[in-house]
């Protein structure tokens, strides 16, 4: 939580603070599932319970002001939108149908404001689609209707934003991440979910499509270069192409993880009595030959099997400049991994035997 948002939450009236705190800490909106941010309104006093909410939508940050009335704290708040045409002409019947959480405001529920915002964002999306439909001759309108007609993409999978000279589509791609390994990173609290893969396309310049992946999915798949989208290409062909590309990348990751597990399992079984420690990517083994002991460290990188494991031998007895003597082994073929290890162990044994006994630091006998 930023210091600015902490200050806003601390300054707002305690009677309204639970609503704002729930929005900031719990509510995630849009296909990106991004958190709502808070801003002060210039010239306003937070004790009057007026602030600005910054909400994610497409590639934009829409900003809506929210105003509570301290004299009637049991009433629902008022809103001021950054799009004057949004909800500019609605009647009571429309509000009761489309905004039930606002019309039946529950002042005892900390989630009340979050529920209202979710309904408002849904209406805002419908408002943008209506603006798109007003120009049925546009390329963006054709692309939107054609994409929905392929039965693979629904309205729930697309966010639409219509500006003066540009239309944006944010499209959720149907990728299967259910079998991906669990990964961790420092920004996991900001991660919108491992299953999030989005495509951002702008018209009229649709050739500059952007791929937006969640942090964990980015870590799993690495950098991905999108196929070129030609000016004459259509979304109903391009979206399945990108989806297939991602699913193939995911399957490659799964295949590589399987090969890793098989390789480590083979080594652990073969050298069961020598293993020191291991995890999903590394293993250490203690070997002894002719009264010399050394450690074999195996590091399997994320690009395995395209890039072979890094093998290192460390002497238990000998040191160089105060550090254990070690040797990085040349690259080895995956197909003859165990035979290669045995060959290199023999070489290292000879190198160790060539050391004088004065270099021995520890006697294990």
VEXDREN-2710 file (C-alpha; in Angstrom, 1 decimal):
% VEXDREN-2710
k/r/px/py/pz
1/UNK/0.0/0.0/0.0
2/UNK/1.5/3.3/-1.1
3/UNK/2.0/6.1/1.5
4/UNK/-0.3/8.4/-0.4
5/UNK/-3.2/5.8/-0.3
6/UNK/-2.5/5.2/3.4
7/UNK/-2.8/9.0/3.9
8/UNK/-6.1/9.1/2.0
9/UNK/-7.6/6.2/4.0
10/UNK/-6.4/7.8/7.3
11/UNK/-7.9/11.2/6.4
12/UNK/-11.3/10.1/5.2
13/UNK/-14.2/10.1/7.7
14/UNK/-14.1/6.9/9.8
15/UNK/-17.8/6.2/9.0
16/UNK/-17.0/5.9/5.3
17/UNK/-13.5/4.4/5.6
18/UNK/-14.6/0.7/5.5
19/UNK/-16.1/1.2/2.1
20/UNK/-13.0/2.8/0.6
21/UNK/-10.7/0.3/2.3
22/UNK/-12.6/-2.7/0.9
23/UNK/-12.4/-1.2/-2.6
24/UNK/-8.6/-0.6/-2.3
25/UNK/-7.7/-3.8/-0.7
26/UNK/-10.1/-6.3/-2.1
27/UNK/-11.7/-5.1/-5.4
28/UNK/-10.0/-6.2/-8.7
29/UNK/-11.6/-5.0/-11.9
30/UNK/-11.3/-5.6/-15.6
31/UNK/-9.8/-8.4/-17.5
32/UNK/-6.4/-7.6/-16.0
33/UNK/-7.9/-8.0/-12.5
34/UNK/-6.0/-4.9/-11.4
35/UNK/-6.6/-3.1/-8.1
36/UNK/-8.3/0.2/-7.8
37/UNK/-6.1/3.2/-6.9
38/UNK/-7.0/6.3/-4.9
39/UNK/-6.3/10.0/-5.5
40/UNK/-7.1/13.2/-3.7
41/UNK/-9.4/15.7/-5.5
42/UNK/-7.7/19.1/-5.9
43/UNK/-9.2/21.6/-3.6
44/UNK/-11.3/19.1/-1.7
45/UNK/-11.1/18.2/2.0
46/UNK/-11.1/14.4/2.7
47/UNK/-13.0/15.1/5.8
48/UNK/-15.9/16.0/3.4
49/UNK/-15.5/12.5/2.1
50/UNK/-14.7/13.3/-1.5
51/UNK/-11.9/11.5/-3.4
52/UNK/-11.1/10.1/-6.8
53/UNK/-11.0/6.4/-7.8
54/UNK/-8.7/5.3/-10.5
55/UNK/-10.0/2.2/-12.2
56/UNK/-8.4/-0.1/-14.8
57/UNK/-10.2/-0.5/-18.2
58/UNK/-8.6/-1.6/-21.5
59/UNK/-5.2/0.2/-21.4
60/UNK/-6.8/3.2/-19.7
61/UNK/-7.1/4.5/-16.2
62/UNK/-10.6/5.9/-15.9
63/UNK/-11.1/8.3/-13.0
64/UNK/-14.3/8.7/-11.2
65/UNK/-14.9/11.0/-8.2
66/UNK/-17.0/9.7/-5.3
67/UNK/-18.8/12.0/-2.9
68/UNK/-20.3/10.9/0.5
69/UNK/-22.5/13.3/2.4
70/UNK/-21.4/13.4/6.1
71/UNK/-24.8/14.8/7.1
72/UNK/-26.6/11.7/5.8
73/UNK/-24.0/8.9/6.2
74/UNK/-26.7/6.2/5.6
75/UNK/-27.2/7.4/2.0
76/UNK/-25.4/6.0/-1.0
77/UNK/-22.6/8.2/-2.4
78/UNK/-22.8/10.4/-5.5
79/UNK/-20.5/9.9/-8.5
80/UNK/-18.9/12.3/-11.0
81/UNK/-17.6/10.5/-14.1
82/UNK/-14.8/11.6/-16.5
83/UNK/-17.1/10.7/-19.4
84/UNK/-20.0/13.2/-19.4
85/UNK/-22.0/11.0/-21.8
86/UNK/-21.9/8.1/-19.4
87/UNK/-25.3/7.7/-17.5
88/UNK/-26.2/11.2/-18.6
89/UNK/-29.9/10.4/-19.3
90/UNK/-31.2/7.5/-17.2
91/UNK/-34.4/7.1/-15.2
92/UNK/-35.2/5.5/-11.9
93/UNK/-36.4/2.2/-13.5
94/UNK/-33.0/1.9/-15.3
95/UNK/-31.1/2.4/-12.1
96/UNK/-33.1/-0.1/-10.1
97/UNK/-32.5/-2.7/-12.8
98/UNK/-28.9/-2.1/-13.6
99/UNK/-27.6/-0.7/-10.3
100/UNK/-29.4/-2.6/-7.6
101/UNK/-26.4/-2.3/-5.1
102/UNK/-26.7/1.5/-5.4
103/UNK/-30.5/1.7/-5.2
104/UNK/-30.6/-0.8/-2.2
105/UNK/-27.5/0.7/-0.5
106/UNK/-26.6/-1.3/2.6
107/UNK/-24.6/1.1/4.8
108/UNK/-23.7/-1.8/7.2
109/UNK/-21.9/-3.8/4.4
110/UNK/-18.2/-2.8/3.9
111/UNK/-18.5/-4.3/0.4
112/UNK/-21.4/-2.1/-0.6
113/UNK/-19.2/0.4/-2.6
114/UNK/-17.3/-2.4/-4.3
115/UNK/-20.5/-4.0/-5.5
116/UNK/-21.7/-0.6/-6.9
117/UNK/-18.4/-0.1/-8.7
118/UNK/-18.5/-3.6/-10.3
119/UNK/-22.0/-2.8/-11.6
120/UNK/-20.9/0.6/-12.9
121/UNK/-17.9/-0.8/-14.7
122/UNK/-20.2/-3.3/-16.4
123/UNK/-22.5/-0.4/-17.5
124/UNK/-19.5/1.6/-18.7
125/UNK/-18.4/-1.3/-20.9
126/UNK/-22.0/-1.5/-22.4
127/UNK/-21.7/2.3/-22.9
128/UNK/-18.5/1.9/-24.9
129/UNK/-20.0/-1.0/-27.0
130/UNK/-23.0/1.3/-27.8
131/UNK/-20.6/4.0/-29.0
132/UNK/-18.9/1.4/-31.2
133/UNK/-22.2/0.3/-32.7
134/UNK/-23.1/3.8/-33.7
135/UNK/-20.6/3.6/-36.5
136/UNK/-21.5/0.3/-38.3
137/UNK/-19.3/1.2/-41.3
138/UNK/-16.1/1.3/-39.3
139/UNK/-13.4/-1.3/-39.5
140/UNK/-13.4/-1.7/-35.6
141/UNK/-17.2/-2.4/-35.7
142/UNK/-16.6/-5.1/-38.3
143/UNK/-13.8/-6.7/-36.4
144/UNK/-15.7/-6.7/-33.1
145/UNK/-18.9/-8.4/-34.6
146/UNK/-16.8/-10.9/-36.6
147/UNK/-14.8/-11.9/-33.6
148/UNK/-17.9/-12.5/-31.5
149/UNK/-19.3/-14.5/-34.4
150/UNK/-16.6/-17.2/-34.3
151/UNK/-18.0/-18.8/-31.1
152/UNK/-14.6/-18.8/-29.4
153/UNK/-14.7/-15.3/-28.0
154/UNK/-17.7/-13.9/-26.0
155/UNK/-18.6/-10.4/-24.9
156/UNK/-17.1/-11.2/-21.5
157/UNK/-13.7/-11.8/-23.1
158/UNK/-13.5/-8.3/-24.6
159/UNK/-13.2/-4.8/-23.2
160/UNK/-14.0/-2.0/-25.7
161/UNK/-13.0/1.6/-25.4
162/UNK/-13.9/4.2/-28.0
163/UNK/-12.0/7.5/-28.3
164/UNK/-12.2/10.4/-30.7
165/UNK/-9.9/8.8/-33.3
166/UNK/-9.1/5.4/-31.9
167/UNK/-10.9/2.2/-30.8
168/UNK/-9.2/-0.2/-28.4
169/UNK/-10.0/-3.9/-27.8
170/UNK/-8.6/-5.8/-24.8
171/UNK/-9.1/-9.5/-25.5
172/UNK/-8.7/-12.4/-23.1
173/UNK/-7.1/-15.3/-24.8
174/UNK/-8.2/-18.9/-24.1
175/UNK/-5.0/-20.4/-22.8
176/UNK/-4.8/-23.5/-20.7
177/UNK/-2.5/-22.9/-17.7
178/UNK/-4.0/-25.5/-15.4
179/UNK/-0.9/-27.8/-15.5
180/UNK/1.8/-25.1/-15.2
181/UNK/4.1/-25.5/-12.3
182/UNK/3.7/-23.3/-9.3
183/UNK/6.2/-20.4/-9.5
184/UNK/7.1/-17.6/-7.1
185/UNK/8.4/-14.1/-7.5
186/UNK/8.8/-11.0/-5.4
187/UNK/5.8/-9.3/-7.0
188/UNK/3.3/-12.0/-6.4
189/UNK/0.9/-9.8/-4.5
190/UNK/0.6/-7.7/-7.7
191/UNK/0.1/-10.7/-9.9
192/UNK/-3.2/-10.6/-11.7
193/UNK/-3.3/-14.4/-12.0
194/UNK/-1.3/-17.1/-13.8
195/UNK/-4.2/-17.6/-16.3
196/UNK/-4.2/-14.1/-17.6
197/UNK/-3.1/-13.6/-21.2
198/UNK/-4.5/-10.6/-23.0
199/UNK/-4.2/-9.1/-26.4
200/UNK/-4.5/-5.3/-26.9
201/UNK/-5.4/-4.1/-30.4
202/UNK/-6.0/-0.6/-31.5
203/UNK/-7.8/0.6/-34.6
204/UNK/-7.1/2.1/-37.1
205/UNK/-3.4/1.0/-36.5
206/UNK/-4.1/-2.7/-35.7
207/UNK/-0.6/-3.9/-36.7
208/UNK/0.8/-2.7/-33.4
209/UNK/-0.9/-5.5/-31.3
210/UNK/0.4/-6.0/-27.8
211/UNK/0.5/-9.1/-25.7
212/UNK/-0.1/-8.6/-22.0
213/UNK/0.8/-11.5/-19.7
214/UNK/0.5/-11.8/-15.9
215/UNK/3.9/-11.8/-14.1
216/UNK/3.8/-15.5/-13.3
217/UNK/2.9/-16.4/-16.9
218/UNK/5.7/-14.1/-18.2
219/UNK/8.1/-15.9/-15.9
220/UNK/6.9/-19.3/-17.1
221/UNK/7.0/-18.5/-20.9
222/UNK/9.7/-15.8/-21.1
223/UNK/9.7/-13.3/-24.0
224/UNK/7.2/-14.0/-26.7
225/UNK/7.3/-12.3/-30.2
226/UNK/3.8/-11.9/-31.6
227/UNK/3.3/-13.0/-35.2
228/UNK/3.0/-10.1/-37.6
229/UNK/-0.6/-8.8/-38.0
230/UNK/-1.0/-7.5/-41.6
231/UNK/-3.1/-4.5/-42.3
232/UNK/-5.5/-6.7/-44.2
233/UNK/-5.6/-9.4/-41.5
234/UNK/-8.7/-9.9/-39.3
235/UNK/-9.0/-10.5/-35.6
236/UNK/-11.1/-13.6/-36.0
237/UNK/-8.0/-15.2/-37.6
238/UNK/-5.3/-13.5/-35.5
239/UNK/-6.7/-14.2/-32.1
240/UNK/-6.7/-18.0/-32.6
241/UNK/-3.2/-17.8/-34.0
242/UNK/-1.9/-16.1/-30.9
243/UNK/-3.8/-18.4/-28.7
244/UNK/-2.3/-21.4/-30.4
245/UNK/1.2/-19.9/-30.1
246/UNK/0.8/-19.5/-26.3
247/UNK/-0.7/-22.9/-25.8
248/UNK/2.2/-24.4/-27.7
249/UNK/4.7/-22.5/-25.5
250/UNK/2.9/-23.7/-22.4
251/UNK/3.1/-27.3/-23.6
252/UNK/6.8/-26.8/-24.3
253/UNK/7.3/-25.7/-20.7
254/UNK/5.4/-28.8/-19.4
255/UNK/7.5/-31.1/-21.6
256/UNK/10.7/-29.5/-20.3
257/UNK/9.6/-29.8/-16.7
258/UNK/8.8/-33.5/-17.3
259/UNK/12.3/-34.0/-18.8
260/UNK/13.8/-32.3/-15.8
261/UNK/12.0/-34.5/-13.4
262/UNK/12.9/-37.7/-15.3
263/UNK/16.6/-36.6/-15.4
264/UNK/16.7/-35.9/-11.7
265/UNK/14.9/-39.1/-10.8
266/UNK/17.4/-41.1/-12.8
267/UNK/20.3/-39.5/-11.0
268/UNK/18.8/-39.8/-7.6
269/UNK/18.1/-43.5/-8.2
270/UNK/21.5/-44.2/-9.6
271/UNK/23.4/-42.3/-6.9
272/UNK/20.9/-42.8/-4.0
273/UNK/23.6/-43.2/-1.4
274/UNK/25.5/-40.1/-2.5
275/UNK/22.8/-37.5/-2.6
276/UNK/23.2/-34.4/-0.4
277/UNK/20.2/-32.3/-1.5
278/UNK/17.9/-31.6/-4.4
279/UNK/15.0/-29.6/-5.6
280/UNK/13.1/-29.2/-8.9
281/UNK/16.2/-27.7/-10.7
282/UNK/19.3/-28.7/-8.8
283/UNK/20.9/-31.7/-7.1
284/UNK/24.2/-32.2/-5.2
285/UNK/25.9/-35.6/-4.7
286/UNK/28.9/-36.5/-2.6
287/UNK/31.3/-39.0/-4.3
288/UNK/34.3/-40.9/-2.9
289/UNK/37.0/-42.7/-4.8
290/UNK/40.4/-43.8/-3.6
291/UNK/39.9/-41.9/-0.3
292/UNK/39.1/-38.6/-2.1
293/UNK/35.7/-37.0/-1.6
294/UNK/34.1/-34.4/-3.9
295/UNK/30.7/-32.9/-4.6
296/UNK/28.9/-33.0/-8.0
297/UNK/26.6/-30.0/-8.4
298/UNK/24.0/-30.2/-11.2
299/UNK/22.1/-27.1/-12.1
300/UNK/19.3/-27.5/-14.7
301/UNK/18.3/-24.2/-16.2
302/UNK/14.9/-22.9/-17.4
303/UNK/16.0/-23.5/-21.1
304/UNK/16.6/-27.3/-20.5
305/UNK/16.8/-29.4/-22.6
306/UNK/17.7/-26.9/-25.3
307/UNK/20.5/-25.8/-23.1
308/UNK/22.2/-28.7/-21.2
309/UNK/22.7/-28.7/-17.4
310/UNK/25.7/-26.9/-15.8
311/UNK/27.8/-29.5/-14.0
312/UNK/30.4/-28.5/-11.4
313/UNK/32.8/-30.7/-9.3
314/UNK/33.9/-29.4/-6.0
315/UNK/36.7/-30.9/-3.9
316/UNK/36.1/-31.5/-0.3
317/UNK/39.8/-31.5/0.6
318/UNK/41.4/-28.9/-1.5
319/UNK/41.0/-25.1/-1.8
320/UNK/42.2/-22.3/-4.0
321/UNK/42.6/-18.9/-2.3
322/UNK/40.5/-20.0/0.6
323/UNK/37.7/-21.5/-1.5
324/UNK/37.0/-25.1/-2.4
325/UNK/38.7/-26.2/-5.6
326/UNK/36.1/-26.7/-8.3
327/UNK/35.8/-27.4/-12.0
328/UNK/33.0/-26.5/-14.4
329/UNK/32.5/-29.3/-16.8
330/UNK/32.0/-28.9/-20.5
331/UNK/28.5/-29.1/-22.0
332/UNK/27.2/-32.6/-22.2
333/UNK/24.6/-34.3/-24.4
334/UNK/21.3/-35.2/-22.7
335/UNK/21.2/-38.5/-24.5
336/UNK/24.3/-39.8/-22.8
337/UNK/24.1/-37.8/-19.5
338/UNK/25.1/-40.6/-17.1
339/UNK/28.0/-41.9/-19.2
340/UNK/29.3/-38.4/-19.5
341/UNK/29.2/-37.9/-15.7
342/UNK/31.1/-41.1/-15.1
343/UNK/33.8/-40.1/-17.7
344/UNK/34.2/-36.7/-16.1
345/UNK/34.4/-38.1/-12.6
346/UNK/37.3/-40.3/-13.7
347/UNK/39.1/-37.2/-15.1
348/UNK/38.4/-35.3/-11.9
349/UNK/39.7/-38.2/-9.8
350/UNK/43.0/-38.0/-11.6
351/UNK/43.2/-34.3/-11.1
352/UNK/42.5/-34.7/-7.4
353/UNK/45.2/-37.4/-7.1
354/UNK/47.7/-35.1/-8.6
355/UNK/47.3/-32.7/-5.7
356/UNK/49.9/-33.0/-2.9
357/UNK/48.8/-34.2/0.4
358/UNK/49.8/-30.9/2.0
359/UNK/46.7/-29.3/0.4
360/UNK/44.3/-31.6/2.3
361/UNK/42.2/-29.6/4.7
362/UNK/40.0/-32.3/6.1
363/UNK/40.5/-36.0/6.9
364/UNK/37.2/-37.8/6.7
365/UNK/38.6/-41.2/7.9
END
